[in-house]
Amino acid sequence: MHTRLYRNGVLEKEGFPIEEVSHHVGDPDNTVWFDLCAPAPEDLAVLGQELGLHELAVEDVLSGPQRPKVDVYDNHLFITVYGVHVDQGRLEPVEVDVFVTANALVTVRESERFDIGAVTRRWDAAARLAGHGVTFLLHGLLDHVVDGQLDLVQDLDAQAEALEESLFEDDVRDGRELQRTMYELRRNTTRLRKIAMPMREVLGTLLRPDQDFVGGAAMAPYYEDVRDHVLRTVEWVGEVRDMLANARETRLAQQGFRLNDIMKRITGWAAVIAVPTLITGFFGQNVPYPGSGEPWGFWLSSLLVAVTSVALYAVFRKKDWL
């Protein structure tokens, strides 16, 4: 469990027991943050009673994956976002639920795969903004989440470009490996799109001009910067999806061309084999033929086989059929 207490914009205490939270929250000059990782339902129930959280918001935390969203209640906000965690090339989004009250920020993480330490370091790096209270803490959290998504889509873009270039290499990789790589990229891009696109609504709700969710004009530019990163991520995800779709179509076209080339070669060899078969077939005929029963007949047929085979091979080779 992680806890912090800011008083008048200054970090005064951290690592204190959660039992002290209700005491600190009672002072309007304090800003309290505490973090829970995979809490038990009874812990969330106690938390809801102490902070006056709406039962539907607490239920959303316990009821499984939610889409990124902002729910506005009478005395608090409930926000769901997703951090990105890549394990062995597989994107695994990590749900983070956030309760925002007048002077308290509560983060509920699905698992330890979301690095909460990176969020606290971001807060420490921008300590001059701590006087803005809970909006400062919320901005640092959202900024970390969105920057993680932006870094991931940048990496996916680089992988997609490398995949496109590999399609036209002389020594193309094994077809199954290439197909597997393309599938993993498409899967990760689709998962990222599902958690990045709704973030536009999240930031749009927080920046609504008729609501003072971001603490006035002082913090608004910082939230606008986060929204700009969200828009860049969404646009970039769309570009990566288009690149992967083009790569898939190119790969299918290459397979079609290769199949045509193989069929052309097989047809050419079949023609080469057919002529000798035609010539030597007279040995099985029951009527006399030139050179029947004579040694020169055998040599004549052999010569015809060799000449016609070489001639057909040369013709097909010139037409690039073999």
N, C-alpha and C positions, 0 to 999 in steps of 0.2 A: 504494500500500500504506500502511495506517495501523497504527501500533504504539504501545502505551503500557505503561509499567511503574509499578506502584504498589508502594511498600514500606511496610509497616506502616500502610496506609491513606493514604499521602501520594503524590501523583503526582510521581515523580522524573524520569521521562524519557519522551520520545515521539519518534516518527519515526525510531527506530533500525532498522538493517537486520534482516531476518528471520533472518539467520544467527546473531544474538545471542540469539534466543529460547530455544534449548535451554540456553544458559548461565544465563539469568535464571530459567528454570523450575526449575532445580535447587535454588534457594534457597527453602525453604518460607515465608520471610517476604515473598516477592515475589508479586505478582499481575500476570500478563501478559495483555494483549489484543493481538491483531493481526487484521487484516482482509484478506481476499483477494477480489478482484472478477473473476469469470469466469476462475479459474485453469486452467492446463493440467493434464492428467492427471498428468504427471510431477511437477509441483509438489505436487499433493495426495499423491502416493505418498511423496515425501520428508517431507512434513509428517506423514503417518501413521506413518512409521518413527520420527521424532524424538519424537513425543508418545505413541507406542504406541496409536494409534487402531485400532479394529477394522476389518478389511477390508470388512465388510458396510456399515459406516457410510460409509466412503470410496466404496464402490460406489454407494450411494444418491445421493451428491452428483453423480456422473457419469452416472447412468442416467436423468436427466430429472426432470420434475415429480413431487413426492411430495405426499401429503396431509399437513396439519399433524399432527405426532406427536412423541412422546418415546420414544426407544429407550434402554434402560438396559443398559450393558455393565459389565464388571468394574471398569474404571478410569476410565470417563467416561460422559457422557450425549451422545446425539445428538438434536438438536431441529431440526425443520423448521417454520418459520412463513412467513407471506406478508405483505409490506408492500403497501400500496395505492398505485397510481399512476394518475391519471386524465389521459388525453391526448385532447383534443378530445371530451370527453364520454364517452369509452370507458374503462371500468375495465380496467386491465392489472395483475393481481397480480404481484408480484416475489418470487421465492423467496429465502429467506435460510436457510442451513443453519448450525447452531451446534454446535460441539464444546465440551463443558464438562468440564474436568478439575479436579483438586483446587485448582490455583492458576493456571489458564489458561483463557481464553475465546477461541475462534477463530470468527470469522464469515466465511462464504463467501457472497458476494452473487452473484445471477444476473447483475445488470447495475448500472450507475450510477444507474438510476432509483430505487433505494432510497437515500435520503439518510442516509448514515452520519454525516454531520456533525451532524444533528439528535440522534442518539443520544449523541454525545460531549458536546454542549451539555447534554443532560439529565443526564449523569454529573457534569459540572462544577457544575450547579445544586444537586445533592444530594451534594456532596463530603463532607459530614459522615458519610455512610454508607459511605464507601469502606473503612473499617476492616473491613467484613464480607467483603471480598475478592471472589471470583468471583461470589458470589450477588448482590452489589451490582451488578456489571456486567450479569449476566443479567437482573435486575429492570429496569434501565434500558432494555435492549433490548426486552424483552417489553412494557413499559409504553408505549414509543413505538409499537410495532406495533399494540397493541390500541387505543390512543388514536386512531391514524390510521383504524382501522376504525370506531370510534365516531363520529368526525367525518364520515366518509363517509356512514354510514347516516343521520346527522342531516341532511345535505345532500339525500340521496335522499328523506327524509321531506318536506322542504320542497318539493322538486320534485313529489312525488306530490300534495301538498295543492294546489299551484298548478294541476296538471293537472285535479284534480277540480273546482276552481272554474271553470276555463275551459270545462268541458263545458256549463255552463248560461249562458254569456255569450250576449248577443243576437247579437254578431258572432263566431260560433264560427270558429276558425282553419280554414285549409284542411284537409280531411279527411286527406290524405296526410301533411301535416306533423304533425298530431295523432297519427296512427297511428305515425309514425316515432318521435316523442317517447315514446309509450307503450312501444314495442318496446325502445328504448334503456334506459328505466328498468327494465323487466322483466329485461333481459339483465344490467345492472349489479347489480341486486338478487340475481339468481340466482348470479352469480359471487361476490359478497360473502358470500352464505350458505354457499357451498362452503368458503370459507377461514375463516369466523368460527365456524361450529358446532363443528368439531373442536378449536378452542382451549379448549373446556370440558374436554376430555380432557387436553390439554396441562397446563393449570393444575391440574387434579385430580390428575394423576400427580405433579407437583412438590410438591403439598401433602399427599401421603399421610402419615398419622401414623406409619406403620411405617418411613418412610424420611426421612432428614435431608437432603433435597435443597435446602432453602431456608436452611440455615444457622441453624437454631434459632428460638427464639421472637422474637428481635429483628427478623428480616426477614419473618417469617410474615405480620404484618398488611399489609405492603406487597404481598406476593403475593396476599393475600386481596382487596385493593383492585383489583388487576389482574383477578382472577377475577370480581369484581363488575362491572367494565366489560365483560368478555366476555359475561356473562349479559345485561346491558342491551343489548349490541349484537345478540345473537341474538334476544332478544324484539322489539327494534325492527325487525329485518329481517323477522320474521314479520308485524308490523303493516303494514309497507310493502307486503309481498306481498299482504296482504288488501286494502289500499287500491287497489292496482293491479288486482287481480282485480275489485273492485267497479266501478272506473272502466271496465274493459273491458266488463263486463256492461251498465253504464249506456250506454256508447257503442253497443253492439249494439242495445239497446232503442231508443235515439234513432234509429238508422238504420232500424229497423223502423217506428217511428212516422212517420218522414219518408217512407219508401216508401209507407206506407198513405195518407198525405196526398197524395202525388203521384198515386197511382192514383185517389184520390177526385176530384182536380181533373181528371185526364184523362177520367174517366168523365163528369163533369159537362159538360165541353166537347163530348164525343162526343154527349151527349144534345141539347145546344144545336144542334149541326150536323145531327143526324139529322132533326129536325122540319122545318127548311127543305128538306132533301133530299126528305122525304116530300111536302111541298106542291108543290115544283117538279117532282116526278117526273111529274106528269100531263101535262107538255108532251111527254113521250115516249110517252104512251098513244095507242092507235089507235082510241079511241072518243071521241065528243063529251063535253065537260065544260062546266060553267057558264062562260060567257064565252069559249068556244072561238072563236077568230078575231076576237074583239072587243077593243078597247083596254081596256075596263073589266075584262076578265078578267085581263089582265096586272097592272093596278094592284091588283086584289083579291088576287091571289096574293102580290104584293109586300107588301101590307099584312099579310096573314096571316104571312108570314115574319118581318116586323119585330115584330109583336105577340107572337107565340109565342116568339121568341128573347128579347125583353126580359123576358117573363113567366118563362121558364125561368131566365134569368140571375138575376132577382130572388129566385126561390124558392131556387135553389142558394146564392146569396150569403147569404140569411137563415139557411140551415142550415150555413153555413160550409163548404160543399163547394167553393167557388171562392175 
